[in-house]
Amino acid sequence: MQTMEVSQLNIPALAAWALLGLVVLISLAATVMNILRAKSKRERAFTLQSCLVVWLLLISLVLTALYVEAPYKYVALFALIVLFPLVVYHAATRRQLLQILEEREKHLGKNLDSQRQG
């Protein structure tokens, strides 16, 4: 694959790289906000692990799509377009289930304390 210097890029290519940079910055901000919004240590640890796995998967799929030759490039693009959103959806769903579980555990603990006192 031939690489180009920045001075060789035309205006649409520069705009595409700028848009990609903006998307990466917004995604990093969303990752940080997700980690900071976690309510408990268990949720924060899960969110941190999920974000790390998602970012590693994203970087590896993009690099594979850019630098691997034709038949495998299409497999990486398919995984990036179809499978990657499913992984993100699965992580978000598990986090929601973890939040529900912790809320139930908190209420269960309050109910057990009130039964002991009464």
PyRosetta script that sets phi, psi and omega in degrees:
from pyrosetta import init, pose_from_sequence

init()
pose = pose_from_sequence("MQTMEVSQLNIPALAAWALLGLVVLISLAATVMNILRAKSKRERAFTLQSCLVVWLLLISLVLTALYVEAPYKYVALFALIVLFPLVVYHAATRRQLLQILEEREKHLGKNLDSQRQG")
pose.set_psi(1, 135.3)
pose.set_omega(1, -178.4)
pose.set_phi(2, -90.8)
pose.set_psi(2, 134.2)
pose.set_omega(2, 178.7)
pose.set_phi(3, -99.1)
pose.set_psi(3, 153.3)
pose.set_omega(3, -179.7)
pose.set_phi(4, -116.5)
pose.set_psi(4, 145.8)
pose.set_omega(4, 173.1)
pose.set_phi(5, -80.8)
pose.set_psi(5, 160.5)
pose.set_omega(5, -178.0)
pose.set_phi(6, -61.1)
pose.set_psi(6, -34.7)
pose.set_omega(6, -178.5)
pose.set_phi(7, -68.6)
pose.set_psi(7, -17.8)
pose.set_omega(7, -179.8)
pose.set_phi(8, -89.6)
pose.set_psi(8, -9.6)
pose.set_omega(8, -178.1)
pose.set_phi(9, -76.8)
pose.set_psi(9, 143.3)
pose.set_omega(9, 176.0)
pose.set_phi(10, -90.8)
pose.set_psi(10, 177.9)
pose.set_omega(10, -174.8)
pose.set_phi(11, -61.6)
pose.set_psi(11, -46.7)
pose.set_omega(11, 178.0)
pose.set_phi(12, -61.0)
pose.set_psi(12, -37.3)
pose.set_omega(12, 178.6)
pose.set_phi(13, -67.6)
pose.set_psi(13, -39.8)
pose.set_omega(13, 176.3)
pose.set_phi(14, -64.1)
pose.set_psi(14, -39.3)
pose.set_omega(14, 178.0)
pose.set_phi(15, -64.7)
pose.set_psi(15, -39.3)
pose.set_omega(15, 178.4)
pose.set_phi(16, -64.6)
pose.set_psi(16, -42.9)
pose.set_omega(16, 177.6)
pose.set_phi(17, -66.0)
pose.set_psi(17, -38.0)
pose.set_omega(17, 177.5)
pose.set_phi(18, -65.1)
pose.set_psi(18, -41.5)
pose.set_omega(18, 177.9)
pose.set_phi(19, -64.4)
pose.set_psi(19, -41.4)
pose.set_omega(19, 177.2)
pose.set_phi(20, -61.8)
pose.set_psi(20, -42.9)
pose.set_omega(20, 176.8)
pose.set_phi(21, -61.7)
pose.set_psi(21, -39.9)
pose.set_omega(21, 178.1)
pose.set_phi(22, -65.0)
pose.set_psi(22, -42.0)
pose.set_omega(22, 178.4)
pose.set_phi(23, -62.8)
pose.set_psi(23, -41.7)
pose.set_omega(23, 179.6)
pose.set_phi(24, -64.7)
pose.set_psi(24, -43.1)
pose.set_omega(24, 179.0)
pose.set_phi(25, -63.4)
pose.set_psi(25, -42.5)
pose.set_omega(25, 178.3)
pose.set_phi(26, -64.7)
pose.set_psi(26, -39.9)
pose.set_omega(26, 178.8)
pose.set_phi(27, -65.7)
pose.set_psi(27, -40.0)
pose.set_omega(27, 176.0)
pose.set_phi(28, -63.8)
pose.set_psi(28, -41.0)
pose.set_omega(28, 177.6)
pose.set_phi(29, -63.5)
pose.set_psi(29, -40.7)
pose.set_omega(29, 177.9)
pose.set_phi(30, -64.7)
pose.set_psi(30, -38.0)
pose.set_omega(30, 177.7)
pose.set_phi(31, -62.3)
pose.set_psi(31, -47.8)
pose.set_omega(31, -179.8)
pose.set_phi(32, -63.2)
pose.set_psi(32, -42.7)
pose.set_omega(32, -180.0)
pose.set_phi(33, -64.6)
pose.set_psi(33, -38.7)
pose.set_omega(33, 177.3)
pose.set_phi(34, -61.7)
pose.set_psi(34, -42.6)
pose.set_omega(34, -179.4)
pose.set_phi(35, -67.4)
pose.set_psi(35, -41.4)
pose.set_omega(35, -178.6)
pose.set_phi(36, -70.6)
pose.set_psi(36, -28.5)
pose.set_omega(36, -178.6)
pose.set_phi(37, -81.7)
pose.set_psi(37, -6.8)
pose.set_omega(37, 179.5)
pose.set_phi(38, -62.0)
pose.set_psi(38, 137.7)
pose.set_omega(38, -172.2)
pose.set_phi(39, -88.9)
pose.set_psi(39, -27.1)
pose.set_omega(39, -177.4)
pose.set_phi(40, -129.7)
pose.set_psi(40, 170.2)
pose.set_omega(40, 178.7)
pose.set_phi(41, -64.7)
pose.set_psi(41, -40.7)
pose.set_omega(41, -179.1)
pose.set_phi(42, -65.0)
pose.set_psi(42, -42.6)
pose.set_omega(42, 178.2)
pose.set_phi(43, -67.2)
pose.set_psi(43, -39.1)
pose.set_omega(43, 179.4)
pose.set_phi(44, -65.1)
pose.set_psi(44, -42.1)
pose.set_omega(44, 178.3)
pose.set_phi(45, -64.2)
pose.set_psi(45, -42.5)
pose.set_omega(45, 178.5)
pose.set_phi(46, -63.9)
pose.set_psi(46, -42.9)
pose.set_omega(46, -179.8)
pose.set_phi(47, -64.9)
pose.set_psi(47, -41.7)
pose.set_omega(47, 178.5)
pose.set_phi(48, -62.4)
pose.set_psi(48, -45.2)
pose.set_omega(48, 178.0)
pose.set_phi(49, -63.7)
pose.set_psi(49, -43.3)
pose.set_omega(49, -179.9)
pose.set_phi(50, -63.1)
pose.set_psi(50, -45.0)
pose.set_omega(50, 179.5)
pose.set_phi(51, -63.6)
pose.set_psi(51, -39.9)
pose.set_omega(51, 178.8)
pose.set_phi(52, -63.2)
pose.set_psi(52, -45.9)
pose.set_omega(52, 179.6)
pose.set_phi(53, -63.9)
pose.set_psi(53, -42.9)
pose.set_omega(53, -179.3)
pose.set_phi(54, -64.4)
pose.set_psi(54, -43.9)
pose.set_omega(54, 179.3)
pose.set_phi(55, -65.2)
pose.set_psi(55, -42.7)
pose.set_omega(55, 178.2)
pose.set_phi(56, -63.1)
pose.set_psi(56, -41.3)
pose.set_omega(56, 177.8)
pose.set_phi(57, -64.4)
pose.set_psi(57, -44.2)
pose.set_omega(57, 180.0)
pose.set_phi(58, -61.9)
pose.set_psi(58, -47.7)
pose.set_omega(58, -179.5)
pose.set_phi(59, -62.6)
pose.set_psi(59, -43.6)
pose.set_omega(59, -179.0)
pose.set_phi(60, -66.5)
pose.set_psi(60, -38.8)
pose.set_omega(60, 179.1)
pose.set_phi(61, -68.2)
pose.set_psi(61, -40.6)
pose.set_omega(61, 179.2)
pose.set_phi(62, -66.1)
pose.set_psi(62, -45.2)
pose.set_omega(62, 178.4)
pose.set_phi(63, -63.8)
pose.set_psi(63, -38.4)
pose.set_omega(63, 177.0)
pose.set_phi(64, -64.1)
pose.set_psi(64, -43.7)
pose.set_omega(64, 179.7)
pose.set_phi(65, -65.1)
pose.set_psi(65, -30.4)
pose.set_omega(65, -178.6)
pose.set_phi(66, -81.5)
pose.set_psi(66, -37.0)
pose.set_omega(66, -167.6)
pose.set_phi(67, -113.4)
pose.set_psi(67, -3.0)
pose.set_omega(67, -179.6)
pose.set_phi(68, -99.7)
pose.set_psi(68, 151.0)
pose.set_omega(68, -177.1)
pose.set_phi(69, -75.0)
pose.set_psi(69, 175.3)
pose.set_omega(69, -163.3)
pose.set_phi(70, -45.1)
pose.set_psi(70, -59.7)
pose.set_omega(70, -171.7)
pose.set_phi(71, -65.5)
pose.set_psi(71, -36.7)
pose.set_omega(71, -177.2)
pose.set_phi(72, -78.9)
pose.set_psi(72, -25.7)
pose.set_omega(72, 177.3)
pose.set_phi(73, -60.4)
pose.set_psi(73, -40.2)
pose.set_omega(73, -178.5)
pose.set_phi(74, -71.4)
pose.set_psi(74, -32.0)
pose.set_omega(74, 174.9)
pose.set_phi(75, -64.8)
pose.set_psi(75, -43.3)
pose.set_omega(75, 178.7)
pose.set_phi(76, -65.0)
pose.set_psi(76, -40.3)
pose.set_omega(76, 178.3)
pose.set_phi(77, -65.9)
pose.set_psi(77, -39.6)
pose.set_omega(77, 176.0)
pose.set_phi(78, -61.4)
pose.set_psi(78, -45.0)
pose.set_omega(78, 179.3)
pose.set_phi(79, -63.6)
pose.set_psi(79, -38.1)
pose.set_omega(79, -179.8)
pose.set_phi(80, -67.8)
pose.set_psi(80, -39.4)
pose.set_omega(80, -175.5)
pose.set_phi(81, -84.2)
pose.set_psi(81, -37.7)
pose.set_omega(81, -173.5)
pose.set_phi(82, -103.5)
pose.set_psi(82, -50.7)
pose.set_omega(82, -172.7)
pose.set_phi(83, -80.1)
pose.set_psi(83, -34.9)
pose.set_omega(83, -178.1)
pose.set_phi(84, -60.3)
pose.set_psi(84, -46.6)
pose.set_omega(84, 176.4)
pose.set_phi(85, -60.6)
pose.set_psi(85, -32.1)
pose.set_omega(85, 177.0)
pose.set_phi(86, -66.6)
pose.set_psi(86, -38.0)
pose.set_omega(86, 177.5)
pose.set_phi(87, -64.8)
pose.set_psi(87, -43.2)
pose.set_omega(87, 178.5)
pose.set_phi(88, -64.5)
pose.set_psi(88, -42.5)
pose.set_omega(88, 178.3)
pose.set_phi(89, -62.5)
pose.set_psi(89, -42.0)
pose.set_omega(89, 179.6)
pose.set_phi(90, -63.1)
pose.set_psi(90, -42.8)
pose.set_omega(90, 179.0)
pose.set_phi(91, -64.4)
pose.set_psi(91, -41.8)
pose.set_omega(91, 179.5)
pose.set_phi(92, -65.9)
pose.set_psi(92, -39.7)
pose.set_omega(92, 178.7)
pose.set_phi(93, -65.6)
pose.set_psi(93, -42.4)
pose.set_omega(93, 178.3)
pose.set_phi(94, -64.0)
pose.set_psi(94, -36.9)
pose.set_omega(94, 178.2)
pose.set_phi(95, -65.4)
pose.set_psi(95, -41.1)
pose.set_omega(95, 177.4)
pose.set_phi(96, -62.7)
pose.set_psi(96, -41.0)
pose.set_omega(96, 177.7)
pose.set_phi(97, -65.1)
pose.set_psi(97, -37.0)
pose.set_omega(97, 176.4)
pose.set_phi(98, -64.4)
pose.set_psi(98, -39.8)
pose.set_omega(98, 176.9)
pose.set_phi(99, -63.0)
pose.set_psi(99, -42.5)
pose.set_omega(99, 178.9)
pose.set_phi(100, -64.0)
pose.set_psi(100, -43.5)
pose.set_omega(100, 179.4)
pose.set_phi(101, -61.1)
pose.set_psi(101, -45.3)
pose.set_omega(101, -179.8)
pose.set_phi(102, -66.2)
pose.set_psi(102, -35.5)
pose.set_omega(102, 177.0)
pose.set_phi(103, -64.9)
pose.set_psi(103, -41.8)
pose.set_omega(103, 178.0)
pose.set_phi(104, -66.0)
pose.set_psi(104, -40.7)
pose.set_omega(104, 178.7)
pose.set_phi(105, -63.7)
pose.set_psi(105, -37.2)
pose.set_omega(105, 179.0)
pose.set_phi(106, -65.7)
pose.set_psi(106, -43.9)
pose.set_omega(106, 178.7)
pose.set_phi(107, -69.5)
pose.set_psi(107, -34.8)
pose.set_omega(107, 178.0)
pose.set_phi(108, -64.4)
pose.set_psi(108, -40.6)
pose.set_omega(108, 177.8)
pose.set_phi(109, -63.7)
pose.set_psi(109, -38.3)
pose.set_omega(109, 177.4)
pose.set_phi(110, -66.9)
pose.set_psi(110, -39.7)
pose.set_omega(110, 179.3)
pose.set_phi(111, -66.4)
pose.set_psi(111, -38.9)
pose.set_omega(111, 179.0)
pose.set_phi(112, -67.8)
pose.set_psi(112, -37.6)
pose.set_omega(112, 177.9)
pose.set_phi(113, -66.1)
pose.set_psi(113, -40.1)
pose.set_omega(113, -179.1)
pose.set_phi(114, -70.4)
pose.set_psi(114, -32.5)
pose.set_omega(114, 177.6)
pose.set_phi(115, -70.7)
pose.set_psi(115, -34.5)
pose.set_omega(115, 178.5)
pose.set_phi(116, -68.3)
pose.set_psi(116, -36.4)
pose.set_omega(116, -178.3)
pose.set_phi(117, -75.5)
pose.set_psi(117, -29.5)
pose.set_omega(117, -174.2)
pose.set_phi(118, -91.1)
pose.dump_pdb("model.pdb")
